[in-house]
Amino acid sequence: MCSFFPKIKLDQLYCREEIKEAMGIKEDEHTWGLQDSTVLKFMAKKLKETNKPFFSVFMSINTHAPY
């Protein structure tokens, strides 16, 4: 995704590495990357700082029971 989205001219894009750095995380939290809770905390912080109006998308890869 981090290679696709810049091609459609987004103003800002935060991928795994940017979120890990901002949240002080050294390693991925599981084999697919970061937990939803980590990304949602990051997004909440960014949304509070964002000038309005804006458009935002959050993409989740988390699995949920029963898998």
C-alpha positions as CSV (number, residue, x, y, z in Angstrom):
1,M,0.0,0.0,0.0
2,C,2.8,2.4,0.8
3,S,3.9,2.1,-2.8
4,F,0.4,2.6,-4.3
5,F,-1.0,5.5,-2.3
6,P,1.7,8.1,-3.2
7,K,0.8,7.6,-6.9
8,I,-2.7,8.9,-6.2
9,K,-1.4,12.2,-4.8
10,L,-2.4,12.0,-1.1
11,D,-1.2,14.9,1.0
12,Q,-0.1,12.6,3.9
13,L,0.5,8.9,4.2
14,Y,1.5,7.1,7.4
15,C,2.7,3.5,7.0
16,R,4.0,1.0,9.5
17,E,7.5,2.5,9.9
18,E,6.2,6.1,10.4
19,I,3.7,4.9,13.0
20,K,6.3,2.7,14.8
21,E,8.6,5.7,15.1
22,A,5.9,8.1,16.3
23,M,4.6,5.6,18.9
24,G,8.1,4.6,20.1
25,I,7.8,1.0,18.9
26,K,11.0,-0.8,17.8
27,E,9.6,-4.1,16.4
28,D,6.4,-5.2,14.7
29,E,3.8,-6.2,17.2
30,H,2.8,-9.4,15.3
31,T,3.6,-11.0,12.0
32,W,1.3,-8.7,10.0
33,G,2.6,-5.5,11.5
34,L,1.0,-3.4,14.2
35,Q,-2.0,-4.0,16.3
36,D,-5.2,-2.0,15.5
37,S,-5.1,-0.4,18.9
38,T,-1.7,1.1,18.2
39,V,-2.7,2.4,14.9
40,L,-6.0,3.8,16.3
41,K,-4.2,5.7,19.0
42,F,-1.9,7.1,16.4
43,M,-4.8,8.1,14.2
44,A,-6.6,9.7,17.1
45,K,-3.6,11.9,17.8
46,K,-3.2,12.9,14.1
47,L,-7.0,13.6,13.7
48,K,-6.9,16.0,16.7
49,E,-4.0,17.9,15.0
50,T,-5.6,18.1,11.5
51,N,-7.2,21.2,10.1
52,K,-10.8,20.8,9.1
53,P,-12.3,19.9,6.7
54,F,-10.3,16.7,5.8
55,F,-10.7,13.2,4.6
56,S,-9.1,10.3,6.4
57,V,-8.9,6.5,5.9
58,F,-7.9,3.8,8.3
59,M,-7.1,0.4,6.9
60,S,-7.2,-2.5,9.3
61,I,-5.5,-5.9,8.8
62,N,-6.4,-7.3,12.2
63,T,-7.9,-10.8,12.5
64,H,-10.8,-11.5,14.8
65,A,-11.9,-14.7,16.4
66,P,-12.7,-17.3,15.4
67,Y,-10.0,-16.5,12.7
